[in-house]
Amino acid sequence: MIGYFYRRILYMIPTVFLVSIVTFIIIQLPPGDYLDTLAAELSDSGGLDTGTLQAAA
């Protein structure tokens, strides 16, 4: 029984590491960041104009 838990813990370490790496890569793939995306959406919807967005930045 102890061997089973030991093996599960050892398998958990690389699994968590790989999931972290994949998650980081997926988050970094899209261009820009959240603020750029939000500013583009507000500008497209007519919520703010470009001058207001640049003044706020």
Secondary structure, 3 states (H helix, E strand, C coil): CHHHHHHHHHHHHHHHHHHHHHHHHHHHCCCCCHHHHHHHHHHHHCCCCHHHHHHHC
